[in-house]
Amino acid sequence: QVQLVEAGGGSVQAGGSLRLSCAAFGYAITSTCMGWFRQAPGKEREGVATIRPEVYAGITFEYYDDSVKGRFTISQDNLKNTVYLQMNSLKPEDTAMYYCAQTDRRFCTLDSFPRPSEVHYWGQGTQVTVSP
């Protein structure tokens, strides 16, 4: 069965960095769109970043929420079948549970996130806490 196994969350001070990983099992990430969502207490789950492979061109397209653009970087290692989220210059408002997500490539566009209802599989979540 498909599984998304996340790691890398933790507690850091404002301005610090964390690197999240999402190892996918049961499918090749090159055939899908992968992303990261987050959910803070009392808030709705929101998109953070997505990465969409273009197989014929041998490239990927990345999309970020405005709140993290320039600070976070999504990437993937096809050999390891793993997606990463490098988070720099962390802010207290980044505090949330972070979830890896998988969906069909068609749901990842250049200007929007998939709706949560369009996500096919979710990781278990990894907590990120940023202190002032």
N, C-alpha and C positions, 0 to 999 in steps of 0.2 A: 504494500500500500504506500501511498504518497505520504511522506513525512518531511516537515521543515523543522530543523533543530537549530535553535538560536543560542548564542553565547555572547559574552562580552560586556554585559551591563554591569553597573556598579555605581558607587557614590563618589563624586568628585566636587571640587570647588569650582566656582565660576571662573571661566577662562581655561579650564582644563580640557582634556581630550579623552575620548573613548573610541574604540573600534568594535563594532558589532559584526557578528558573522551569522550566516544562515546557511547551513549545509542541507542540501536537498537530496532526498532519497526517493527512488521510484520513477524518476523521469529526468530528462536532460533539460537544464535551465535554458539552453540555447533555443529550445522550441517554444518558450513561453516569455511572458513579461513578468519580471519580479519587482517587488517593491517593499517599502517599509512604511508602516502606519504607526501612529502613536495615539495613546489615550491617557489623558490626565484625569485625576479624580473629579467627578462632576462634569466632565466634558465628553463630547462626542469623539469617536474615533476619526482621525484625520490623516490624510496622506502626507508623507514626508518626502519621499523620493521614489521614482520608478526608473527601471532600465529596460530598454527594448532592443533586442538584437535584430540587426538586419543581416541575415545570413549571406545573401548574395554579395553584399558590399563588404562584408567582414568587419562591420562596425556596430556600435551601439548608440542609441539615443537615450539621453538622461533628462528627466524632468524633476524639478524641485519646487517645493512650496516656497513662497517668497520669504517666509520667516527663517529659512535655513540656507537659502541660496548664498553661496560664497563661503559658508562655514562647513557644510556637510558635503561629502562626496560618496556617491554610490558606485560600486564597481562589481565585477564578477570574474571569477577564475573558472573557466570552463573545464579545465583538467580536474580541478577539485570539486566541480559542480557546486560551488559556494558563492553566495552573494555577500558583499560587505557594505557597511555604512561607516565611513570615517567621519567622526564628529569632532570638530575643533571649535575653539572659542565658545564653549558651552555656557549657556545662560540658565538661571533658575527656571525660567519659563519653558525650558526644554525638558524639565522633569516630567516623566510619563512612563507608562509601560509601552515598550516598542515591540511591534509585531511584524515579522516577516510575512509576506503575502505573495501568492502566485495566481496569475490569471492568464487568459488568452491574450496573445499579442495585440489583437484588434482593440482591446479595451484600454491600452496604453497609448495615449496620443501625445503630441508635442506641447499641449497647452492645458491638460487636465489630468486628474487622477481617475482611476477606476472607482466606481461607486463600491462601497463595502459589500453590497449585495452581488457585485460582479466578481468578487474575489472567490477563487475556487478552493484554495487551501490557505490556512493560517498556521503560523508557528505558535509555540506555546507562550511567547512573550518573554521579554527580558527587561528588568526594571532599570531605569536610568534616573538617578537623583543628583541634582546639581544644587549645592548649597551656595548662599550669597557670599 
